[in-house]
Amino acid sequence: MTVKVIRIALLICDTPLPRVMKDHGDYLQIYRTWLLDSLATYSDQEIAQDTELILDGYNVVDHGQFPPRERLIAGARDAYDAVMLTGSSEYSALHCIYGRCIGFYSRPTLCRELLLNTSRIPFRTYRS
């Protein structure tokens, strides 16, 4: 059977509390563990065994890292299937989403595409 590759961009919007870091690692480790454990316990084991998960972390708040634009276009080579955001403090979330994200992608419509339409998985979107 053909292996299905699922590519996810993880926008890291904060740093976990020190106790969480000590017990579980940083957000990239936490999300990778969570997603791989979820895949391993998926009810259809044939699908689970034939799926490879690729999770790339981008530290938005501390390092200003973002996924390359070309990987956010559906159908592009190595395009992301989904974009996820980590938890964050209220200030970090506002700063990350409304400041850096929109500023980085130049136009709010590109940021909206990043958050809603970068996947080959169907999303319900509302257009203005």
C-alpha positions as CSV (number, residue, x, y, z in Angstrom):
1,M,0.0,0.0,0.0
2,T,1.1,3.6,-0.7
3,V,2.3,5.6,2.3
4,K,0.3,8.8,2.8
5,V,2.5,11.7,4.0
6,I,0.8,14.4,6.2
7,R,2.8,17.6,6.5
8,I,2.0,20.0,9.3
9,A,3.4,23.4,10.0
10,L,3.3,24.2,13.7
11,L,3.4,27.9,14.5
12,I,5.0,28.1,18.0
13,C,3.4,31.1,19.7
14,D,4.8,30.8,23.2
15,T,7.0,28.8,25.5
16,P,5.5,26.2,27.9
17,L,5.8,26.8,31.6
18,P,9.1,25.5,33.1
19,R,7.4,22.5,34.8
20,V,5.7,21.5,31.5
21,M,9.0,21.9,29.7
22,K,10.7,19.7,32.3
23,D,8.0,16.9,32.1
24,H,7.1,17.1,28.4
25,G,9.6,19.2,26.5
26,D,8.9,22.2,24.3
27,Y,5.8,22.7,22.2
28,L,7.3,20.9,19.1
29,Q,8.0,17.8,21.2
30,I,4.5,18.0,22.9
31,Y,2.6,18.3,19.6
32,R,4.8,15.7,17.9
33,T,4.1,13.2,20.8
34,W,0.4,14.1,20.8
35,L,0.0,13.7,17.1
36,L,2.0,10.5,16.8
37,D,0.2,8.9,19.8
38,S,-3.1,9.9,18.2
39,L,-2.1,8.3,14.9
40,A,-0.9,5.1,16.6
41,T,-4.3,4.7,18.3
42,Y,-6.4,5.6,15.3
43,S,-9.2,3.1,14.9
44,D,-8.3,2.0,11.4
45,Q,-4.8,0.6,11.9
46,E,-4.2,0.1,8.2
47,I,-4.5,3.8,7.6
48,A,-2.4,4.5,10.7
49,Q,0.4,2.2,9.6
50,D,0.4,3.7,6.1
51,T,0.6,7.3,7.2
52,E,3.8,9.3,7.8
53,L,3.6,12.4,9.8
54,I,6.0,15.3,9.2
55,L,5.7,18.1,11.7
56,D,7.9,21.3,11.2
57,G,8.0,23.8,13.9
58,Y,8.3,27.6,13.3
59,N,9.0,29.7,16.4
60,V,7.0,32.8,15.5
61,V,7.3,34.7,18.8
62,D,10.9,34.2,19.9
63,H,12.6,33.9,16.4
64,G,10.1,35.3,13.9
65,Q,10.2,32.1,11.9
66,F,7.4,31.3,9.4
67,P,6.8,28.6,6.9
68,P,8.0,29.5,3.4
69,R,5.2,30.9,1.2
70,E,5.6,28.2,-1.4
71,R,4.8,25.5,1.1
72,L,1.5,27.1,1.9
73,I,0.1,26.7,-1.6
74,A,-2.2,23.7,-2.0
75,G,-0.8,21.4,-4.6
76,A,2.7,22.7,-4.4
77,R,5.6,20.3,-4.0
78,D,6.0,19.5,-0.2
79,A,3.0,21.8,0.6
80,Y,1.6,21.6,4.1
81,D,-1.6,19.8,4.6
82,A,-2.4,21.8,7.8
83,V,-1.1,24.7,9.8
84,M,-1.5,24.5,13.6
85,L,-0.9,27.1,16.3
86,T,0.3,26.3,19.8
87,G,-1.2,27.6,22.9
88,S,0.0,30.9,24.2
89,S,-0.5,33.7,26.7
90,E,-3.0,36.3,25.6
91,Y,-0.3,38.8,24.7
92,S,1.8,36.3,22.8
93,A,-1.2,35.2,20.8
94,L,-2.3,38.7,19.8
95,H,1.3,39.6,19.0
96,C,1.9,36.4,17.0
97,I,-1.3,36.3,15.0
98,Y,-2.2,39.9,14.4
99,G,1.2,41.4,14.4
100,R,3.9,39.2,13.0
101,C,1.8,36.8,10.9
102,I,0.0,39.5,9.0
103,G,3.1,41.6,8.8
104,F,5.1,38.7,7.5
105,Y,2.6,37.7,4.8
106,S,2.0,41.3,3.8
107,R,-1.7,41.1,3.4
108,P,-4.5,39.9,5.7
109,T,-5.8,37.7,2.9
110,L,-2.6,35.8,2.8
111,C,-2.7,35.3,6.5
112,R,-6.2,34.0,6.3
113,E,-5.1,31.6,3.5
114,L,-2.3,30.4,5.8
115,L,-4.7,29.7,8.6
116,L,-7.7,28.3,6.7
117,N,-6.9,27.3,3.1
118,T,-3.4,25.8,3.0
119,S,-4.6,22.2,3.2
120,R,-5.7,19.6,0.7
121,I,-8.0,18.6,3.5
122,P,-11.3,20.4,2.9
123,F,-12.0,23.3,5.2
124,R,-15.2,25.2,5.4
125,T,-14.3,28.8,4.7
126,Y,-16.3,32.0,4.6
127,R,-15.5,34.5,2.0
128,S,-16.3,38.2,2.3
